[in-house]
């Protein structure tokens, strides 16, 4: 650890890591009821957020080998969550996109997780505390964006 990092920065980093880890585990527990692997859920989320992509683009974005992505896509296709179409710019390539079932699945999973978290904040925090959380997360996001651009 560098001598230029303040004790408060170290404490804040530790607390953020621990709290985010707990939140992530709880939200994962809620999502695990759907029998998708974390990798499959991640691919569905990426397709929902970023739109159609080729298998190689997905593999690069998810940082997995093309063979691993092929297995992920095969399982998602078998569950009717994705479909493949020829790329309009290059007919030799296939583009992967969500099916209606896949879109409903990922949006439903998000809704369940968001509703749980919103209820936890509603039940356990005052309005002022919730506003403090919103402001703190905005500050954290700004700090992370600045760090990423260095």
C-alpha positions in Angstrom: 0.0 0.0 0.0 1.3 3.4 -0.9 2.1 5.9 1.9 0.0 8.5 0.0 -3.2 6.7 0.5 -5.1 8.0 3.5 -6.5 5.8 6.2 -10.0 7.0 5.4 -9.6 5.9 1.8 -8.4 2.5 2.9 -11.3 2.2 5.3 -13.8 3.4 2.7 -12.5 1.0 0.1 -12.7 -1.9 2.5 -16.3 -1.1 3.6 -17.4 -0.6 0.0 -15.9 -4.0 -1.0 -17.6 -5.8 1.9 -21.0 -4.1 1.5 -21.0 -4.6 -2.3 -20.0 -8.2 -1.9 -23.0 -8.8 0.4 -25.4 -7.1 -1.9 -24.0 -9.0 -4.9 -24.4 -12.3 -3.1 -27.9 -11.6 -2.0 -29.0 -10.4 -5.5 -27.3 -13.5 -6.9 -29.3 -15.7 -4.5 -32.5 -14.1 -5.9 -31.4 -14.7 -9.5 -30.2 -18.3 -8.9 -33.7 -19.5 -8.7 -33.8 -19.5 -12.5 -31.2 -22.2 -13.1 -28.9 -20.0 -15.3 -25.2 -20.0 -14.6 -23.6 -16.6 -13.8 -22.0 -16.7 -17.3 -25.3 -17.3 -19.0 -27.0 -14.5 -17.0 -24.1 -12.2 -17.9 -24.5 -12.9 -21.6 -28.3 -12.3 -21.4 -27.7 -9.0 -19.6 -25.1 -7.9 -22.1 -27.4 -8.6 -25.0 -30.2 -6.8 -23.3 -28.0 -3.8 -22.6 -25.8 -3.6 -25.7 -28.0 -5.3 -28.3 -27.2 -8.1 -30.8 -23.5 -9.2 -31.1 -21.5 -11.9 -32.7 -20.3 -14.9 -30.6 -16.7 -13.6 -30.9 -17.7 -10.1 -29.7 -19.5 -11.7 -26.8 -16.5 -13.9 -26.0 -14.2 -10.9 -26.0 -16.6 -8.8 -23.9 -17.1 -11.6 -21.4 -13.4 -12.5 -21.4 -13.9 -16.1 -22.2 -12.6 -18.4 -24.9 -14.7 -18.8 -28.0 -15.3 -22.5 -27.2 -16.7 -21.5 -23.8 -18.9 -18.9 -25.4 -20.2 -21.5 -27.8 -21.2 -23.7 -24.9 -22.9 -20.7 -23.2 -24.8 -19.8 -26.3 -25.8 -23.4 -27.0 -27.4 -23.6 -23.6 -29.2 -20.3 -24.0 -30.4 -21.3 -27.4 -31.7 -24.6 -26.0 -33.7 -22.7 -23.5 -35.1 -20.4 -26.2 -33.5 -17.3 -24.7 -31.4 -16.3 -27.7 -31.6 -16.6 -31.5 -29.0 -16.3 -34.3 -29.4 -14.5 -37.5 -27.1 -13.7 -40.4 -25.2 -10.4 -39.9 -26.8 -7.8 -42.3 -23.2 -6.5 -43.1 -21.5 -9.9 -43.4 -23.8 -12.8 -44.3 -21.0 -15.3 -43.3 -21.2 -14.1 -39.7 -24.0 -14.9 -37.2 -25.4 -12.3 -34.8 -26.9 -13.4 -31.5 -29.9 -11.5 -30.0 -32.4 -12.1 -27.3 -35.7 -13.8 -28.0 -38.9 -12.4 -26.5 -38.6 -15.1 -23.9 -35.0 -14.1 -23.2 -35.9 -10.4 -22.9 -38.8 -11.1 -20.5 -36.5 -13.4 -18.4 -33.7 -10.9 -18.0 -36.1 -8.0 -17.3 -38.1 -10.1 -14.8 -34.9 -11.1 -13.0 -33.8 -7.4 -12.8 -37.3 -6.4 -11.5 -37.2 -9.0 -8.7 -33.8 -8.0 -7.6 -34.6 -4.2 -7.7 -37.8 -4.7 -5.9 -36.1 -6.7 -3.1 -33.4 -4.0 -2.7 -35.9 -1.1 -2.9 -38.0 -2.9 -0.1 -34.9 -3.3 2.0 -34.0 0.4 1.7 -37.6 1.4 2.3 -37.9 -0.8 5.4 -34.5 0.0 7.0 -33.6 3.5 6.0 -35.1 6.9 6.5 -35.7 9.2 3.5 -32.7 11.2 4.5 -30.5 8.1 4.7 -31.7 6.9 1.2 -30.8 10.3 -0.2 -27.4 10.0 1.4 -26.9 6.6 -0.2 -27.9 8.1 -3.6 -25.3 10.9 -3.2 -22.6 8.5 -1.9 -23.1 6.2 -4.9 -22.9 9.2 -7.3 -19.6 10.2 -5.7 -18.3 6.6 -5.9 -19.3 6.4 -9.5 -17.5 9.7 -10.3 -14.4 8.5 -8.5 -14.4 5.2 -10.4 -14.9 6.8 -13.7 -12.0 9.2 -13.1 -9.8 6.3 -12.0 -10.7 4.3 -15.1 -9.8 7.1 -17.4 -6.2 7.4 -16.0 
